[in-house]
Amino acid sequence: QVQFVETGGGLVQPGGSLRLSCAASGSISSIFAMAWYRQAPGKQRELVAVVTKLDSRNYVDSVKGRFTISRDNALNTVYLQMNSLKPEDTAVYYCNTTPYGENWGQGTQVTVSS
């Protein structure tokens, strides 16, 4: 089972940017859809962005126009470029397949605050 390691989170001011990386322990080239999820305190994990093997992309409405998901199959890595960050983006961000498996990584904390 492939494992994921998320990095790139941190503390950023509103309007700032971050680029998250998800390194997979195995090949992702055959995985149809990779995704980023996030979980804020007291809330359930939500699906944020999806990128398919065909390079189609979908986003939750709240991040459309601000976030960009991409994948580099040669590097077995998925990225999430986050621009114009808002306080409501504060959460722990995870990557996984979609539908998701139980092999969640540790996630990376994103905090948007002044």
Backbone bond lengths (Angstrom), bond angles and torsions (degrees), N, CA, C in turn:
res aa  C-N    CA-C-N  psi(-1)  N-CA   C-N-CA  omega(-1)  CA-C   N-CA-C  phi
1 Q - - - 1.452 - - 1.529 109.30 -
2 V 1.311 116.35 129.61 1.451 120.63 -178.81 1.527 110.09 -68.94
3 Q 1.327 115.60 141.49 1.455 121.91 176.81 1.522 109.51 -110.79
4 F 1.329 115.81 155.00 1.451 121.28 -177.26 1.517 111.16 -124.40
5 V 1.323 115.76 140.96 1.449 122.24 175.95 1.519 108.35 -126.18
6 E 1.324 115.90 116.91 1.457 121.99 -178.35 1.522 110.56 -97.06
7 T 1.312 116.09 136.77 1.458 121.83 177.77 1.521 109.75 -141.65
8 G 1.316 116.04 167.59 1.452 121.61 173.27 1.506 115.87 107.33
9 G 1.313 117.63 -6.76 1.451 119.90 179.86 1.509 112.06 -72.29
10 G 1.315 114.99 173.49 1.447 120.50 179.71 1.505 111.68 166.94
11 L 1.312 115.04 -170.34 1.460 122.60 178.32 1.517 108.87 -96.78
12 V 1.313 116.17 127.79 1.453 121.20 -178.63 1.523 109.35 -141.24
13 Q 1.314 116.31 149.63 1.460 121.15 178.30 1.525 111.08 -78.00
14 P 1.325 117.05 155.03 1.464 118.99 174.88 1.523 110.92 -53.49
15 G 1.324 115.43 137.50 1.448 120.97 -176.90 1.512 113.85 90.53
16 G 1.307 117.17 -9.69 1.445 121.79 -179.16 1.511 113.23 -81.09
17 S 1.330 115.02 -177.05 1.458 121.48 -176.38 1.521 111.40 -132.89
18 L 1.311 115.23 151.91 1.454 123.28 172.88 1.520 108.38 -143.88
19 R 1.308 115.68 152.55 1.453 121.52 174.24 1.517 108.80 -123.28
20 L 1.310 116.38 114.72 1.449 122.01 179.09 1.518 110.67 -92.63
21 S 1.319 115.81 145.96 1.451 121.93 177.08 1.519 109.91 -123.58
22 C 1.302 115.97 144.46 1.454 123.02 177.05 1.517 108.07 -127.64
23 A 1.311 115.84 108.63 1.458 121.33 179.42 1.520 109.63 -95.02
24 A 1.307 116.34 124.08 1.452 121.64 179.43 1.523 110.35 -96.17
25 S 1.313 115.98 147.08 1.462 121.13 -178.06 1.520 113.09 -78.80
26 G 1.315 116.57 -10.48 1.445 121.64 179.41 1.510 110.90 -142.63
27 S 1.298 115.39 -176.28 1.458 121.01 -177.97 1.520 111.71 -65.51
28 I 1.321 115.53 137.98 1.459 120.72 175.01 1.523 111.57 -113.07
29 S 1.315 116.31 0.36 1.462 119.70 -174.61 1.519 112.90 -61.49
30 S 1.315 117.55 -29.67 1.456 121.35 -178.97 1.526 113.60 -92.59
31 I 1.318 116.84 -3.71 1.458 120.97 178.65 1.518 108.88 -80.05
32 F 1.318 115.98 122.85 1.455 118.28 -173.75 1.522 112.50 -63.99
33 A 1.322 116.77 -46.01 1.452 119.64 -175.36 1.515 111.44 -135.68
34 M 1.326 115.48 124.41 1.450 122.66 172.38 1.516 108.44 -106.80
35 A 1.310 115.86 153.76 1.452 119.31 -173.05 1.514 112.39 -148.13
36 W 1.312 114.71 158.56 1.454 123.31 168.34 1.523 108.11 -110.27
37 Y 1.310 115.16 137.50 1.451 123.67 175.61 1.519 108.57 -122.10
38 R 1.313 116.90 162.20 1.451 120.03 173.14 1.520 109.86 -144.70
39 Q 1.318 115.30 153.61 1.445 121.47 178.66 1.518 109.68 -138.31
40 A 1.311 115.27 118.45 1.454 122.02 176.32 1.524 109.11 -93.27
41 P 1.338 117.58 157.05 1.465 120.07 179.60 1.521 112.00 -55.75
42 G 1.321 115.98 132.37 1.447 121.20 178.14 1.510 115.12 77.07
43 K 1.311 117.42 3.35 1.454 120.74 -179.04 1.514 111.04 -123.34
44 Q 1.305 115.57 159.39 1.448 120.78 177.35 1.521 110.57 -77.58
45 R 1.299 115.04 156.64 1.449 120.59 176.98 1.526 109.49 -64.56
46 E 1.318 116.69 135.56 1.448 120.54 179.18 1.521 111.01 -122.44
47 L 1.296 114.68 148.62 1.453 121.41 175.41 1.519 108.72 -78.17
48 V 1.323 116.28 127.54 1.453 121.36 -175.23 1.520 112.33 -103.94
49 A 1.322 116.78 -47.16 1.455 120.97 -174.78 1.515 110.69 -152.15
50 V 1.313 116.01 147.94 1.458 122.97 -179.34 1.518 109.41 -133.41
51 V 1.314 116.41 138.62 1.455 121.67 171.08 1.523 107.73 -130.21
52 T 1.314 116.47 130.85 1.452 121.15 -176.73 1.518 112.01 -97.90
53 K 1.307 113.74 172.22 1.455 121.81 176.21 1.524 111.48 -61.66
54 L 1.324 116.55 -25.20 1.453 122.54 178.96 1.522 112.32 -91.47
55 D 1.326 116.41 5.14 1.454 123.81 178.55 1.525 114.00 71.70
56 S 1.306 117.05 17.78 1.453 118.47 170.05 1.520 107.86 -78.24
57 R 1.322 116.22 149.45 1.455 121.24 -174.80 1.517 110.81 -135.21
58 N 1.310 115.02 142.42 1.454 121.49 178.15 1.513 109.35 -138.30
59 Y 1.327 115.18 149.16 1.455 121.70 -177.35 1.515 110.80 -137.60
60 V 1.302 114.79 150.47 1.447 118.73 170.08 1.535 107.79 -65.95
61 D 1.323 116.64 146.07 1.458 120.33 -173.04 1.529 113.51 -54.27
62 S 1.302 116.88 -35.25 1.455 120.69 -174.51 1.528 114.16 -66.76
63 V 1.327 118.02 -16.38 1.460 120.17 -179.10 1.522 113.12 -116.61
64 K 1.307 117.85 -0.80 1.462 120.73 -179.53 1.522 111.13 -58.89
65 G 1.315 115.45 134.40 1.448 120.77 -178.82 1.505 114.09 85.93
66 R 1.326 117.33 -10.79 1.458 121.18 -178.36 1.530 112.53 -115.51
67 F 1.331 116.78 -35.34 1.461 121.72 -177.47 1.522 110.10 -107.46
68 T 1.326 115.94 148.59 1.450 121.91 175.14 1.522 109.39 -134.54
69 I 1.317 116.38 122.68 1.454 121.26 176.25 1.522 109.25 -98.01
70 S 1.316 116.34 143.07 1.452 120.96 177.65 1.520 109.08 -149.04
71 R 1.311 115.95 164.77 1.452 120.64 178.46 1.514 110.43 -139.09
72 D 1.313 115.63 144.25 1.451 123.04 175.16 1.518 106.00 -121.19
73 N 1.310 116.04 97.33 1.460 120.18 -175.78 1.528 112.52 -64.51
74 A 1.319 116.90 -31.69 1.458 120.27 179.41 1.520 111.54 -64.69
75 L 1.320 116.41 -31.74 1.457 121.53 -179.96 1.521 112.60 -100.23
76 N 1.317 116.83 1.30 1.462 121.99 -178.12 1.527 111.10 51.81
77 T 1.304 115.10 46.67 1.453 121.48 -174.36 1.522 110.92 -134.74
78 V 1.314 115.22 142.02 1.453 123.34 174.92 1.523 107.84 -118.66
79 Y 1.310 116.35 141.17 1.450 121.41 -177.20 1.524 111.12 -121.36
80 L 1.306 115.08 156.01 1.456 121.22 171.15 1.518 108.05 -136.59
81 Q 1.313 116.01 106.67 1.456 121.59 175.15 1.519 108.04 -86.35
82 M 1.317 116.16 122.67 1.454 121.71 -176.39 1.524 108.82 -118.45
83 N 1.308 115.80 117.73 1.456 122.35 178.72 1.522 109.99 -117.74
84 S 1.315 115.09 163.76 1.465 121.44 178.23 1.521 111.55 49.07
85 L 1.305 115.65 48.73 1.457 120.89 -174.66 1.520 112.03 -64.96
86 K 1.315 114.50 145.26 1.452 123.39 -179.61 1.517 109.82 -120.72
87 P 1.332 117.70 156.28 1.469 119.44 177.40 1.519 113.53 -54.39
88 E 1.312 117.68 -33.97 1.453 120.37 179.82 1.528 113.81 -70.27
89 D 1.326 117.11 -6.89 1.460 121.01 173.70 1.525 111.72 -81.64
90 T 1.314 117.09 -7.95 1.458 121.20 -179.56 1.523 110.69 -60.84
91 A 1.316 115.96 123.54 1.464 121.55 -176.69 1.517 108.66 -178.71
92 V 1.315 114.99 171.27 1.455 121.10 167.67 1.521 106.98 -91.04
93 Y 1.306 116.15 127.12 1.452 121.66 -176.95 1.519 111.02 -102.88
94 Y 1.318 115.91 134.58 1.450 123.43 -178.79 1.525 110.01 -127.19
95 C 1.307 116.15 152.19 1.452 119.17 168.52 1.518 109.43 -114.33
96 N 1.300 115.56 156.22 1.449 122.32 -178.87 1.521 107.14 -172.62
97 T 1.299 115.41 175.78 1.447 120.20 170.72 1.518 108.81 -77.17
98 T 1.308 116.20 170.46 1.449 121.52 168.28 1.524 108.60 -137.72
99 P 1.309 117.81 122.59 1.459 127.86 -2.20 1.532 111.59 -54.81
100 Y 1.312 116.48 149.26 1.448 119.95 -174.35 1.520 112.46 -80.19
101 G 1.328 114.36 153.00 1.446 121.59 170.64 1.510 109.52 -100.94
102 E 1.314 116.11 179.32 1.463 121.07 -177.63 1.522 112.73 -89.68
103 N 1.290 116.73 5.11 1.459 122.10 -178.34 1.525 111.62 -90.04
104 W 1.326 116.14 60.69 1.453 121.43 178.29 1.520 110.96 -72.45
105 G 1.311 115.84 139.89 1.453 120.99 173.83 1.512 110.52 -80.61
106 Q 1.321 116.46 -170.00 1.460 120.44 -179.74 1.524 112.31 -78.58
107 G 1.309 116.52 -15.66 1.449 120.97 -177.46 1.515 111.53 76.94
108 T 1.317 115.30 169.01 1.453 120.69 176.22 1.524 108.78 -133.45
109 Q 1.316 115.84 132.31 1.455 121.80 -174.54 1.521 111.09 -79.93
110 V 1.314 115.40 128.57 1.463 122.43 173.09 1.519 107.62 -116.36
111 T 1.312 116.11 121.85 1.452 121.43 178.58 1.518 109.10 -123.18
112 V 1.315 116.19 122.13 1.456 122.17 -179.70 1.524 107.48 -111.64
113 S 1.302 115.81 110.17 1.455 120.88 -174.53 1.516 110.16 -159.63
114 S 1.341 115.53 151.70 1.446 121.17 174.49 1.519 111.41 -83.63
